[in-house]
Amino acid sequence: MFGYLMSNYDQKIYEEELADFLPDKIIDVHNHIWKKEFTSGAKKHDGLVTWTNLVANECTIEDLVASYHTLFPKSVTIPVVMGNPEADLEKTNAYTKECSEKYGFKSLYCTRYDTPAGEIENALTKEGFSGIKPYLNNSPSYIPPDEIRIYDFLPKEHLEILNRLGSAVILHIARPKRLRDMVNIRQLMEIEELYPNIRLIVAHIGRAYSPEDLGDAFDILKNTKNMVFDFSANTLSKAMTECIKAVGIKRLVFGSDMPITKMRMYRITEQGVYYNVVPRGLYGDVSGDSHMRETDKPDITCFMYEEILAFKKTGVELQLTKEEICDVFYNNAARIFNI
């Protein structure tokens, strides 16, 4: 689907809940652009979620921009673009560079664990990329998915380059326990200590999609000074609230994870597991995906709006000001990426 087709219910949600809540300018730090031919024959790491592939098999820059215009008609939305880390990285990075130059958007370079250090330095110093996007899918294939550590797909030689150049990295952490996993916590703290010049953005609030995923992580992470969190593809208001309480309003940023947030859905959690509830039949047979459920409920909006509604709930709970909301949706990312 090119762009996003608004329903009457979407329009109602936007006008009644979001139009006056969102600032005039938005920066989306986490989204993906690629063409479907880039994923043909690309290597996959077994054991990763597959439901994200149900929404779109590509997202061109034109598709992304059109979707923003429809979803946020009263706001100017500026993406920090990156390719699809599950695609052919040479092709997806080349397309990202082409699009960032054409539109003037900041961009991130998708990497593998074995991407040569010189290639990354060239991307950051000569090709105009503002940082990198490693991904657990791009770790050594012999490592079981449940055992992947940060350094398995973001090695220290890459971190050293980022630190020297003061560049950004958006980090999607692995492992079943997500943010509360102590291996993840220890490595995040080590990165914070050893590489203080990196603009580290922990994606999805560390994939804390259910209350159980939080554990006592922020009791430790509150001691950090630099790392930032995005709440892309996250509808857990509690995670957003605890993040702000721990590290402050200046260290949370908006990300969408487009195009998957075009999915028509809402999310529930049961016993520490999240489930995406979608209209029956809309995405074909979803019975084989453990994170998908179907419903006959008539009024369902999109993942994007559900995510922002969750943040609005946090805003009400913490009594955030208009300026603080603007910090999260624009000012914090503008500072990180020099926009």
ABEGO torsion letter per residue (X at the ends): XBEBBBBAAAAAAAAAAAAAABBABBBBABBBBBBAAAABGBBBBBGBBAAAAAABABBBAAAAAAAAAAABAABBBBBBBBBBAABBAAAAAAAAAAAAAAAGBBBBBBBBAABBAAAAAAAAAAAGBAEBBBBAAABBAABBAAABBAAAABBAAAAAAAAAAGBBBBBBBBEAAEAABAAAAAAAAAAAAABAABBBBBBGGGGBABAAAAEAAAAAAAABAABBBBABGBABAAAAAAAAAAAEAAABBBBAGOAAAABBBBBBBBGGBBBBBBBBGAAEBAAABAABBBBABABBBBAAAAAAAAAAAAAAAAGBBAAAAAAAAAAAAAAAAGX
